Amino acid sequence: MIHRYINNGYHIVMDVNSGSVHVMDKSAYDAVPVAQRLIEQGKEDKEEIARAVAEELSMALSEAEELAEEFLALKEAGQLFAEDIYENYIDAFKERETVVKALCLHIAHDCNLACKYCFAGEGEYHGRRALMSLEVGKKALDFLVANSGNRVNLEVDFFGGEPLMNWQVVKDLVAYGRSLEEPHHKKFRFTLTTNGVLLTDEVMDFVNREMSNLVLSIDGRKEIHDLMRPHRGGQGSYDEILPKYKKAARSRNQMNYYVRGTYTRNNTDFSEDVIHLADEGFEQISVEPVVADKKEDYALRMEDVPTLLSEYDKLALEYINRKREGKGFQFFHFMIDLEGGPCVAKRLSGCGSGTEYLAVTPWGDLYPCHQFVGQEEFLMGNVEDGIVRKDIQDKFKACNVYSKKECRDCFAKFYCSGGCAANAYHECGDVNGSYELGCELQRKRVECAIMIKAALADEERENYL
């Protein structure tokens, strides 16, 4: 599968099956589909390809011969017109033994903010307010260790609601996790997601000692943030959290954290919010599109897509300029590894929800991920009895880029791994479906990320010369 596109003056050709990316001049770029058509017909003769290219593109035969020779050499090297090596693996993939490697601990089904787009219903997950007890949390960690097989590195995210509303239990569970490491030959990687209202120096000291990552929720500009993330009384939260976040980022040496925002129909110019966060000194930034019921006035719609795509292009150019000026930052969706990248399992199925990754409610129920919590049809079991709904687990295990018809011919499938199962389910009632708006945005982000790689590589070459 080949995907060609032009972005910021770069003519980019992606060989989807091999993962190879080629930046070509216009002549080569235009010739690729001609060569592809003949090669797919089994015609791999250099002279035949050259004649077709020269005729169809009104190109000198000598130039066309050079291109044909290059294309065939790249094909021989497995870097262009590559065969799909993954589909033959899919049956074995679906039957693979899985182990649980990560838990999202809903340490608090309660929150001190009233974010308008919150899928958790102000932290309650459309159920009751509750804080996880230490006993339930310990059983969750025991469950993780017992079901992790030979895997050494385990991940636990303290999530909510707002986890700092149950801070003592967070600290006690970290201590308990550390006590399990040596006897079970495990290593816990803890993370914390917070809205910042209860963030204190004491909390940050502990987080910096014990947490591998920290996610700080903020939506960007003050007027945007306060509109969507107010207190229950309606007052904004931007002014009280921003100084704390700046201090937190500095205390972590601008590493191992994210300021994480959500953009809605209220700020389709979301690139301004990313730039605002960068201007405030944050170097690790993620701003995501809201996923919401179409009836909500802040929900994104397909008619917004052209604007959103242009915002990603705008942001990509600013991203490059700031890197060149020595004022660079990381934007989560522009981070892409063209050399190593994820393993085959990750390429095919993504985050591992329902199999390797589970969410745990305050009372110990197990769900495929945090976005399914409270939907009883996805209740998989509990931390005492383990997974009792193997059928749910099997459904998620079989969910991959080949089980989703919309993914099969999509150039971005091995980068997004089929997208979010929860978004697909909430959009069309099937985890093997797709979320069309999200797919459009994901494709653009992949294109921008690869263009950025090309532009920065050009910069390095120029500096070297």
Secondary structure, 3 states (H helix, E strand, C coil): CEEEEEECCEEEEEECCCCEEEEECHHHHHHHHHHHHHHHCCCCCHHHHHHHHHHHHCCCHHHHHHHHHHHHHHHHCCCCCCCCCCHHHHHHHHCCCCCCCEEEEECEECCCECCCCCCCCCCCCCCCCEECCHHHHHHHHHHHHHCCCCCCEEEEEEECCCHHHHHHHHHHHHHHHHHHHHHHCCEEEEEEEECCCCCCHHHHHHHHHHEEEEEEECCCCHHHHHHHCCECCCCCCHHHHHHHHHHHHHHCCCCCEEEEEEECHHHCCCHHHHHHHHHCCCCEEEEEECCCCCCCCCCCCHHHHHHHHHHHHHHHHHHHHHHHCCCCCEEHHHCCCCCCCCCHHHHHHCCCECCCEEEECCCCEEECCHHHCCCHHHCCEECCCEECCHHHHHHHHCCCCCCCHHHHCCCCHHHHCCCCHHHHHHHHCCCCCCCHHHHHHHHHHHHHHHHHHHHHHHHHHHHHC
